[in-house]
């Protein structure tokens, strides 16, 4: 479904990621692990069209997408849920969700149905639908960011650090929701520092270090890998 081949991204003279190869099959939940600044967000930005690779190719469903404009990539079925959520704080919860369905704005029935589905997935958002997004708690804002991303009916969702800054109980709920989204048919590529929680729900993973992929394998293989356990799981 998604294929990154020999992708490098530079910011001026600095190489943020070097020669990475990643593939994601339809229906999978794949995790990118690594510390802050390891290159996970840069990879997402390259896939989303926000950053042009200096080398390599990115294909989605067999068609090259590197070099395409971000809005064209959204239309092709890829949506990114950014680490800092990028909500519109003064707008209501409902207005933020409707913005997520902008790509389907001419299909009013579909947008309304997607809105219902977001409220079914996150009942608290329905309760607060007329509240300003900026008034929500951190966990509720993350729910809104995910709900807004789902409004575009993505084939592939890029989730960047969804657990960051959240209380442990909320993190657990968040990963349950991500697993449900995947089981309901959306392919998920997840970037996470919380390796243990991510690997419990993922099929496979890639471990980043200083912009390169240093380990890859199934979730079970990565959980059993001593280096991964010491660096990211604390065992």
TORDRENTI-209117 format. One record per residue (C-alpha): residue number from 1; x negated, y negated, z. Coordinates in Angstrom, 2 decimals, padded with zeros to 5 digits. Layout:
resi = NUM | px = X | py = Y | pz = Z
...
This chain:
resi = 1 | px = 000.00 | py = 000.00 | pz = 000.00
resi = 2 | px = -002.72 | py = -002.47 | pz = 001.12
resi = 3 | px = -006.36 | py = -002.07 | pz = 000.09
resi = 4 | px = -009.30 | py = -004.29 | pz = 001.03
resi = 5 | px = -012.46 | py = -003.33 | pz = -000.82
resi = 6 | px = -015.89 | py = -004.81 | pz = -000.02
resi = 7 | px = -014.28 | py = -008.03 | pz = 001.27
resi = 8 | px = -016.47 | py = -010.80 | pz = 002.68
resi = 9 | px = -015.34 | py = -014.23 | pz = 003.85
resi = 10 | px = -017.64 | py = -017.19 | pz = 004.44
resi = 11 | px = -017.11 | py = -020.51 | pz = 006.21
resi = 12 | px = -019.87 | py = -022.61 | pz = 004.66
resi = 13 | px = -023.05 | py = -020.64 | pz = 005.24
resi = 14 | px = -021.52 | py = -018.49 | pz = 007.99
resi = 15 | px = -020.22 | py = -015.01 | pz = 007.11
resi = 16 | px = -017.11 | py = -014.41 | pz = 009.21
resi = 17 | px = -016.56 | py = -010.90 | pz = 007.80
resi = 18 | px = -018.95 | py = -008.82 | pz = 005.70
resi = 19 | px = -018.18 | py = -006.03 | pz = 003.25
resi = 20 | px = -015.09 | py = -004.63 | pz = 004.94
resi = 21 | px = -013.02 | py = -001.77 | pz = 003.56
resi = 22 | px = -009.52 | py = -001.25 | pz = 004.96
resi = 23 | px = -006.53 | py = 000.65 | pz = 003.66
resi = 24 | px = -003.00 | py = 000.79 | pz = 005.03
resi = 25 | px = -000.46 | py = 003.31 | pz = 003.75
resi = 26 | px = 003.25 | py = 002.58 | pz = 003.57
resi = 27 | px = 004.94 | py = 003.25 | pz = 006.92
resi = 28 | px = 001.73 | py = 003.24 | pz = 008.96
resi = 29 | px = 000.90 | py = 001.25 | pz = 012.08
resi = 30 | px = -002.82 | py = 000.42 | pz = 011.86
resi = 31 | px = -004.77 | py = -001.56 | pz = 014.45
resi = 32 | px = -007.85 | py = -003.78 | pz = 014.12
resi = 33 | px = -009.75 | py = -003.80 | pz = 017.41
resi = 34 | px = -012.49 | py = -006.14 | pz = 018.53
resi = 35 | px = -013.34 | py = -009.03 | pz = 020.79
resi = 36 | px = -012.36 | py = -012.63 | pz = 020.12
resi = 37 | px = -014.29 | py = -013.95 | pz = 017.12
resi = 38 | px = -015.10 | py = -010.51 | pz = 015.71
resi = 39 | px = -013.38 | py = -011.24 | pz = 012.40
resi = 40 | px = -009.84 | py = -009.88 | pz = 012.82
resi = 41 | px = -008.01 | py = -013.19 | pz = 012.26
resi = 42 | px = -010.26 | py = -014.03 | pz = 009.31
resi = 43 | px = -009.28 | py = -010.72 | pz = 007.73
resi = 44 | px = -005.60 | py = -011.58 | pz = 008.22
resi = 45 | px = -006.12 | py = -015.03 | pz = 006.69
resi = 46 | px = -007.77 | py = -013.45 | pz = 003.66
resi = 47 | px = -004.83 | py = -011.07 | pz = 003.20
resi = 48 | px = -002.33 | py = -013.95 | pz = 003.66
resi = 49 | px = -004.07 | py = -016.18 | pz = 001.12
resi = 50 | px = -005.08 | py = -018.76 | pz = 003.73
resi = 51 | px = -008.77 | py = -017.97 | pz = 003.16
resi = 52 | px = -010.31 | py = -016.95 | pz = -000.16
resi = 53 | px = -012.74 | py = -014.01 | pz = -000.02
resi = 54 | px = -016.26 | py = -014.79 | pz = -001.25
resi = 55 | px = -016.59 | py = -011.19 | pz = -002.48
resi = 56 | px = -014.36 | py = -008.15 | pz = -002.84
resi = 57 | px = -010.78 | py = -007.40 | pz = -003.81
resi = 58 | px = -007.45 | py = -007.23 | pz = -001.97
resi = 59 | px = -004.59 | py = -005.32 | pz = -003.58
resi = 60 | px = -001.00 | py = -004.88 | pz = -002.39
resi = 61 | px = 001.20 | py = -002.21 | pz = -003.93
resi = 62 | px = -001.34 | py = -001.86 | pz = -006.73
resi = 63 | px = -001.53 | py = -005.57 | pz = -007.65
resi = 64 | px = -004.43 | py = -007.91 | pz = -006.79
resi = 65 | px = -003.44 | py = -010.67 | pz = -004.35
resi = 66 | px = -006.80 | py = -012.31 | pz = -003.50
resi = 67 | px = -006.65 | py = -015.82 | pz = -004.92
resi = 68 | px = -002.84 | py = -015.98 | pz = -004.83
resi = 69 | px = -001.11 | py = -018.83 | pz = -003.01
resi = 70 | px = 000.18 | py = -017.99 | pz = 000.50
resi = 71 | px = 003.85 | py = -018.51 | pz = -000.48
resi = 72 | px = 003.48 | py = -016.05 | pz = -003.37
resi = 73 | px = 002.01 | py = -013.49 | pz = -000.97
resi = 74 | px = 005.00 | py = -013.94 | pz = 001.37
resi = 75 | px = 007.30 | py = -013.41 | pz = -001.61
resi = 76 | px = 005.44 | py = -010.19 | pz = -002.45
resi = 77 | px = 006.38 | py = -008.85 | pz = 001.00
resi = 78 | px = 003.51 | py = -009.71 | pz = 003.39
resi = 79 | px = 004.13 | py = -011.94 | pz = 006.41
resi = 80 | px = 001.67 | py = -012.99 | pz = 009.12
resi = 81 | px = 002.60 | py = -013.61 | pz = 012.73
resi = 82 | px = -000.22 | py = -015.89 | pz = 013.87
resi = 83 | px = -002.05 | py = -015.63 | pz = 017.20
resi = 84 | px = -000.91 | py = -019.10 | pz = 018.31
resi = 85 | px = 002.67 | py = -018.38 | pz = 017.13
resi = 86 | px = 002.99 | py = -021.66 | pz = 015.19
resi = 87 | px = 006.59 | py = -022.26 | pz = 016.28
resi = 88 | px = 008.38 | py = -025.57 | pz = 015.76
resi = 89 | px = 008.70 | py = -026.56 | pz = 019.45
resi = 90 | px = 011.34 | py = -029.28 | pz = 019.03
resi = 91 | px = 013.59 | py = -027.10 | pz = 016.87
resi = 92 | px = 016.03 | py = -024.62 | pz = 018.40
resi = 93 | px = 015.45 | py = -020.88 | pz = 018.55
resi = 94 | px = 018.06 | py = -020.38 | pz = 015.83
resi = 95 | px = 016.52 | py = -023.05 | pz = 013.59
resi = 96 | px = 013.08 | py = -021.45 | pz = 013.95
resi = 97 | px = 014.51 | py = -018.08 | pz = 012.95
resi = 98 | px = 016.28 | py = -019.55 | pz = 009.92
resi = 99 | px = 012.97 | py = -021.11 | pz = 008.82
resi = 100 | px = 011.53 | py = -017.59 | pz = 008.76
resi = 101 | px = 014.17 | py = -016.60 | pz = 006.21
resi = 102 | px = 013.34 | py = -019.53 | pz = 003.91
resi = 103 | px = 012.10 | py = -017.23 | pz = 001.15
resi = 104 | px = 015.65 | py = -015.78 | pz = 000.96
resi = 105 | px = 017.45 | py = -019.11 | pz = 001.47
resi = 106 | px = 019.68 | py = -018.59 | pz = -001.59
resi = 107 | px = 020.99 | py = -015.32 | pz = -000.11
resi = 108 | px = 023.05 | py = -016.68 | pz = 002.77
resi = 109 | px = 024.62 | py = -013.33 | pz = 003.69
resi = 110 | px = 021.19 | py = -011.72 | pz = 003.92
resi = 111 | px = 019.86 | py = -014.54 | pz = 006.11
resi = 112 | px = 022.87 | py = -014.23 | pz = 008.44
resi = 113 | px = 022.42 | py = -010.46 | pz = 008.65
resi = 114 | px = 018.70 | py = -010.90 | pz = 009.41
resi = 115 | px = 019.65 | py = -013.37 | pz = 012.13
resi = 116 | px = 021.97 | py = -010.78 | pz = 013.70
resi = 117 | px = 019.21 | py = -008.17 | pz = 013.54
resi = 118 | px = 016.74 | py = -010.53 | pz = 015.27
resi = 119 | px = 019.26 | py = -011.15 | pz = 018.05
resi = 120 | px = 019.89 | py = -007.39 | pz = 018.38
resi = 121 | px = 016.15 | py = -006.76 | pz = 018.69
resi = 122 | px = 015.67 | py = -009.63 | pz = 021.17
resi = 123 | px = 018.95 | py = -010.29 | pz = 023.06
resi = 124 | px = 017.28 | py = -013.07 | pz = 025.09
resi = 125 | px = 016.88 | py = -015.07 | pz = 021.86
resi = 126 | px = 020.64 | py = -014.97 | pz = 021.34
resi = 127 | px = 021.16 | py = -016.28 | pz = 024.89
resi = 128 | px = 018.73 | py = -019.13 | pz = 024.17
resi = 129 | px = 019.59 | py = -019.69 | pz = 020.49
resi = 130 | px = 020.42 | py = -023.38 | pz = 021.05
resi = 131 | px = 017.40 | py = -024.08 | pz = 023.29
resi = 132 | px = 014.24 | py = -025.77 | pz = 021.98
resi = 133 | px = 011.55 | py = -023.22 | pz = 021.12
resi = 134 | px = 009.05 | py = -025.20 | pz = 023.22
resi = 135 | px = 011.12 | py = -024.58 | pz = 026.36
resi = 136 | px = 010.75 | py = -020.78 | pz = 026.17
resi = 137 | px = 008.34 | py = -018.73 | pz = 028.28
resi = 138 | px = 005.22 | py = -017.28 | pz = 026.62
resi = 139 | px = 006.82 | py = -013.87 | pz = 026.20
resi = 140 | px = 010.00 | py = -015.34 | pz = 024.73
resi = 141 | px = 007.96 | py = -017.46 | pz = 022.31
resi = 142 | px = 006.16 | py = -014.33 | pz = 021.14
resi = 143 | px = 009.52 | py = -012.61 | pz = 020.61
resi = 144 | px = 010.66 | py = -015.61 | pz = 018.60
resi = 145 | px = 007.49 | py = -015.55 | pz = 016.47
resi = 146 | px = 008.02 | py = -011.86 | pz = 015.68
resi = 147 | px = 011.75 | py = -012.38 | pz = 015.07
resi = 148 | px = 011.00 | py = -015.27 | pz = 012.72
resi = 149 | px = 008.47 | py = -013.15 | pz = 010.79
resi = 150 | px = 011.06 | py = -010.38 | pz = 010.39
resi = 151 | px = 013.53 | py = -012.85 | pz = 008.87
resi = 152 | px = 011.63 | py = -012.68 | pz = 005.56
resi = 153 | px = 012.25 | py = -008.91 | pz = 005.40
resi = 154 | px = 008.55 | py = -008.07 | pz = 005.06
resi = 155 | px = 007.24 | py = -004.79 | pz = 003.71
resi = 156 | px = 004.00 | py = -005.39 | pz = 005.65
resi = 157 | px = 003.75 | py = -007.39 | pz = 008.86
resi = 158 | px = 000.41 | py = -008.75 | pz = 010.12
resi = 159 | px = 000.58 | py = -009.20 | pz = 013.90
resi = 160 | px = -002.32 | py = -011.21 | pz = 015.33
resi = 161 | px = -002.93 | py = -010.67 | pz = 019.07
resi = 162 | px = 000.75 | py = -010.42 | pz = 020.09
resi = 163 | px = -000.11 | py = -009.53 | pz = 023.70
resi = 164 | px = -002.50 | py = -012.41 | pz = 024.39
resi = 165 | px = -001.67 | py = -014.38 | pz = 027.55
resi = 166 | px = 001.35 | py = -012.25 | pz = 028.44
resi = 167 | px = 002.11 | py = -010.52 | pz = 031.76
resi = 168 | px = 001.52 | py = -006.73 | pz = 031.77
resi = 169 | px = 005.24 | py = -005.86 | pz = 031.92
resi = 170 | px = 005.97 | py = -008.14 | pz = 028.93
resi = 171 | px = 003.00 | py = -006.62 | pz = 027.04
resi = 172 | px = 004.52 | py = -003.16 | pz = 027.52
resi = 173 | px = 007.89 | py = -004.37 | pz = 026.18
resi = 174 | px = 006.16 | py = -006.10 | pz = 023.25
resi = 175 | px = 004.40 | py = -002.91 | pz = 022.16
resi = 176 | px = 007.67 | py = -000.96 | pz = 022.42
resi = 177 | px = 009.27 | py = -003.52 | pz = 020.08
resi = 178 | px = 006.34 | py = -003.33 | pz = 017.63
resi = 179 | px = 006.66 | py = 000.46 | pz = 017.58
resi = 180 | px = 010.41 | py = 000.16 | pz = 016.93
resi = 181 | px = 009.84 | py = -002.32 | pz = 014.06
resi = 182 | px = 007.42 | py = 000.19 | pz = 012.52
resi = 183 | px = 009.76 | py = 003.15 | pz = 012.99
resi = 184 | px = 012.57 | py = 001.11 | pz = 011.38
resi = 185 | px = 010.53 | py = 000.93 | pz = 008.18
resi = 186 | px = 008.14 | py = -002.03 | pz = 008.35
resi = 187 | px = 004.46 | py = -001.22 | pz = 007.83
resi = 188 | px = 002.38 | py = -002.96 | pz = 010.54
resi = 189 | px = -001.23 | py = -004.12 | pz = 010.64
resi = 190 | px = -001.97 | py = -005.18 | pz = 014.21
resi = 191 | px = -004.99 | py = -007.14 | pz = 015.49
resi = 192 | px = -005.52 | py = -006.59 | pz = 019.22
resi = 193 | px = -008.01 | py = -006.87 | pz = 022.05
resi = 194 | px = -005.81 | py = -004.67 | pz = 024.26
resi = 195 | px = -007.23 | py = -001.48 | pz = 022.79
resi = 196 | px = -005.55 | py = 001.04 | pz = 025.08
resi = 197 | px = -002.01 | py = -000.30 | pz = 024.55
resi = 198 | px = -002.55 | py = -000.68 | pz = 020.80
resi = 199 | px = -004.01 | py = 002.78 | pz = 020.26
resi = 200 | px = -001.10 | py = 004.37 | pz = 022.15
resi = 201 | px = 001.28 | py = 003.25 | pz = 019.37
resi = 202 | px = -001.03 | py = 003.10 | pz = 016.32
resi = 203 | px = -001.73 | py = 005.83 | pz = 013.75
resi = 204 | px = -005.27 | py = 004.71 | pz = 012.99
resi = 205 | px = -007.69 | py = 001.93 | pz = 013.78
resi = 206 | px = -010.78 | py = -000.02 | pz = 012.77
resi = 207 | px = -013.22 | py = -001.48 | pz = 015.29
resi = 208 | px = -014.86 | py = -004.82 | pz = 014.48
resi = 209 | px = -018.13 | py = -006.16 | pz = 015.77
resi = 210 | px = -019.68 | py = -009.44 | pz = 014.55
resi = 211 | px = -017.64 | py = -009.45 | pz = 011.34
resi = 212 | px = -018.28 | py = -005.84 | pz = 010.35
resi = 213 | px = -016.33 | py = -002.62 | pz = 010.85
resi = 214 | px = -018.47 | py = -000.37 | pz = 013.05
resi = 215 | px = -016.07 | py = 002.49 | pz = 013.85
resi = 216 | px = -012.87 | py = 003.77 | pz = 012.25
resi = 217 | px = -010.63 | py = 006.76 | pz = 012.82
resi = 218 | px = -007.33 | py = 008.06 | pz = 014.12
resi = 219 | px = -006.02 | py = 006.70 | pz = 017.41
resi = 220 | px = -006.99 | py = 009.94 | pz = 019.16
resi = 221 | px = -010.51 | py = 009.77 | pz = 017.73
resi = 222 | px = -010.96 | py = 006.16 | pz = 018.84
resi = 223 | px = -009.55 | py = 006.84 | pz = 022.32
resi = 224 | px = -012.05 | py = 009.70 | pz = 022.65
resi = 225 | px = -015.00 | py = 007.66 | pz = 021.32
resi = 226 | px = -017.38 | py = 006.80 | pz = 024.18
resi = 227 | px = -018.53 | py = 003.53 | pz = 022.62
resi = 228 | px = -014.96 | py = 002.35 | pz = 022.07
resi = 229 | px = -013.92 | py = 003.41 | pz = 025.57
resi = 230 | px = -016.82 | py = 001.57 | pz = 027.22
resi = 231 | px = -016.43 | py = -001.59 | pz = 025.15
resi = 232 | px = -012.65 | py = -001.94 | pz = 025.01
resi = 233 | px = -010.94 | py = 000.39 | pz = 027.48
resi = 234 | px = -013.29 | py = 000.16 | pz = 030.45
resi = 235 | px = -013.87 | py = 003.86 | pz = 030.92
